[in-house]
């Protein structure tokens, strides 16, 4: 749980985090065995590649990835992983991964903390946390969902600009 919640001890850590990790290590927890839990099988990597091969950089610092074609329910998790992976891109502050599954377009969003992706997706009847959120569009094509997302992003940044003035 600690490794997952802190993204391998790189985010949201403090002395209590390391104290808990030290206690667990003393009780026999093995970091090497734990890392095995986070490995991705090759089939999922290939699925994630479908997102990463269709990426649009929007407003200079946002990545929007789209996966089309045949998908199944497993792509919801893959979308979240793709959104996470896109944050590793230089200059990317937030990412969105869109995928159609069973007649709905699902969106998974991640942020480095400088963009409130929950606020953006709330406008699309989704939600979540400041740096991790999701939404689903019923009766929308992938292209329509992408346009709605771009409008919500534009509205978010316009509201920030208005607050500054």
C-alpha positions as CSV (number, residue, x, y, z in Angstrom):
1,X,0.0,0.0,0.0
2,X,2.8,2.4,0.9
3,X,4.5,1.9,-2.5
4,X,1.3,2.3,-4.4
5,X,0.1,5.4,-2.6
6,X,3.4,7.1,-2.8
7,X,4.3,6.0,-6.4
8,X,7.3,4.0,-5.2
9,X,8.1,6.5,-2.4
10,X,8.4,9.5,-4.9
11,X,5.2,11.4,-3.9
12,X,3.4,12.4,-0.7
13,X,6.0,11.0,1.6
14,X,7.1,12.1,5.0
15,X,8.8,10.9,8.1
16,X,5.7,8.8,9.0
17,X,5.8,7.1,5.6
18,X,9.4,6.1,6.1
19,X,8.8,5.1,9.7
20,X,6.0,2.8,8.6
21,X,8.2,1.3,5.9
22,X,11.0,0.7,8.4
23,X,8.5,-1.0,10.7
24,X,7.2,-3.3,7.9
25,X,10.8,-4.1,6.9
26,X,11.6,-5.1,10.5
27,X,8.5,-7.4,10.4
28,X,9.8,-9.2,7.3
29,X,8.3,-7.2,4.5
30,X,10.5,-7.7,1.4
31,X,10.6,-4.8,-1.1
32,X,11.8,-7.1,-3.9
33,X,8.8,-9.3,-3.6
34,X,6.6,-6.3,-3.4
35,X,8.0,-4.9,-6.6
36,X,6.8,-8.1,-8.4
37,X,3.3,-7.0,-7.6
38,X,3.7,-3.9,-9.8
39,X,5.1,-5.6,-12.9
40,X,2.9,-5.5,-15.9
41,X,2.5,-8.4,-18.3
42,X,3.5,-8.0,-21.9
43,X,-0.1,-8.2,-23.2
44,X,-1.0,-5.2,-21.0
45,X,2.1,-3.4,-22.3
46,X,0.9,-3.9,-25.8
47,X,-2.6,-2.6,-24.9
48,X,-1.0,0.5,-23.2
49,X,1.0,1.0,-26.4
50,X,-2.2,1.5,-28.3
51,X,-2.8,4.6,-26.2
52,X,0.7,5.9,-26.3
53,X,0.8,5.7,-30.1
54,X,-2.1,8.1,-30.4
55,X,-1.1,11.1,-28.2
56,X,-2.0,14.8,-28.8
57,X,-0.2,17.4,-26.8
58,X,-2.8,20.0,-26.0
59,X,-2.1,23.6,-24.7
60,X,1.6,22.8,-24.6
61,X,1.5,20.8,-21.3
62,X,-1.5,18.4,-21.4
63,X,-1.4,15.0,-23.1
64,X,-4.6,13.4,-24.5
65,X,-4.2,9.8,-25.6
66,X,-6.9,7.9,-27.5
67,X,-7.3,4.1,-27.9
68,X,-9.8,3.0,-30.6
69,X,-10.7,-0.3,-32.1
70,X,-11.5,-3.5,-30.3
71,X,-11.4,-3.1,-26.5
72,X,-12.8,-4.8,-23.4
73,X,-13.3,-3.9,-19.7
74,X,-9.6,-4.5,-19.0
75,X,-8.9,-1.3,-20.9
76,X,-10.2,0.8,-18.0
77,X,-7.2,-0.2,-16.0
78,X,-4.9,0.2,-19.0
79,X,-6.2,3.7,-19.5
80,X,-5.2,4.6,-16.0
81,X,-1.8,3.2,-16.5
82,X,-1.4,5.0,-19.8
83,X,-2.4,8.3,-18.2
84,X,0.2,7.7,-15.4
85,X,2.8,6.9,-18.0
86,X,2.1,10.1,-20.0
87,X,3.0,12.2,-16.9
88,X,6.6,11.1,-17.4
89,X,6.7,13.1,-20.6
90,X,8.9,16.2,-20.4
91,X,6.7,19.3,-19.8
92,X,3.5,17.3,-19.3
93,X,1.5,18.4,-16.3
94,X,-1.7,16.5,-16.8
95,X,-2.8,13.6,-19.0
96,X,-6.1,12.1,-20.2
97,X,-6.6,8.6,-21.7
98,X,-9.8,7.9,-23.6
99,X,-11.1,4.5,-24.6
100,X,-14.5,3.2,-25.8
101,X,-15.8,0.2,-23.9
102,X,-19.3,-1.3,-24.4
103,X,-20.8,1.9,-25.9
104,X,-19.3,4.3,-23.4
105,X,-16.2,6.4,-23.7
106,X,-14.1,6.2,-20.5
107,X,-11.6,8.9,-19.5
108,X,-8.8,8.4,-17.0
109,X,-7.0,11.6,-15.9
110,X,-3.8,12.2,-14.0
111,X,-1.9,15.3,-12.9
112,X,1.4,16.2,-11.4
113,X,-0.5,18.4,-8.9
114,X,-0.4,21.6,-10.9
115,X,-3.7,20.9,-12.8
116,X,-6.9,20.0,-11.0
117,X,-8.1,17.1,-13.3
118,X,-11.1,16.4,-11.0
119,X,-12.4,19.9,-11.6
120,X,-12.0,19.4,-15.4
121,X,-13.9,16.1,-15.3
122,X,-16.6,17.3,-13.0
123,X,-17.8,19.4,-15.8
124,X,-18.2,16.2,-17.7
125,X,-20.1,14.5,-14.9
126,X,-17.0,12.7,-13.6
127,X,-14.8,13.4,-10.7
128,X,-12.1,12.1,-8.4
129,X,-9.2,13.8,-6.7
130,X,-7.1,16.8,-7.6
131,X,-4.5,14.7,-9.3
132,X,-6.5,11.5,-10.3
133,X,-10.0,11.5,-11.8
134,X,-12.3,9.8,-14.3
135,X,-15.4,10.1,-16.3
136,X,-17.5,8.2,-18.7
137,X,-19.6,9.4,-21.7
138,X,-22.7,7.6,-22.7
139,X,-23.9,7.9,-26.3
140,X,-20.8,9.7,-27.5
141,X,-18.3,8.8,-30.1
142,X,-14.6,8.9,-29.3
143,X,-14.2,12.0,-31.4
144,X,-17.1,13.7,-29.6
145,X,-15.8,12.8,-26.2
146,X,-12.4,14.2,-27.1
147,X,-14.0,17.5,-28.2
148,X,-16.0,17.7,-25.0
149,X,-12.9,17.1,-23.0
150,X,-11.0,19.8,-24.8
151,X,-13.9,22.2,-24.1
152,X,-13.8,21.3,-20.4
153,X,-10.0,21.9,-20.3
154,X,-10.5,25.3,-22.0
155,X,-13.2,26.2,-19.5
156,X,-11.0,25.2,-16.6
157,X,-8.1,27.4,-17.8
158,X,-10.4,30.3,-18.6
159,X,-11.9,30.1,-15.0
160,X,-8.3,30.1,-13.6
161,X,-7.5,33.2,-15.6
162,X,-10.7,34.9,-14.5
163,X,-9.9,34.2,-10.9
164,X,-6.5,35.8,-11.3
165,X,-8.0,39.0,-12.6
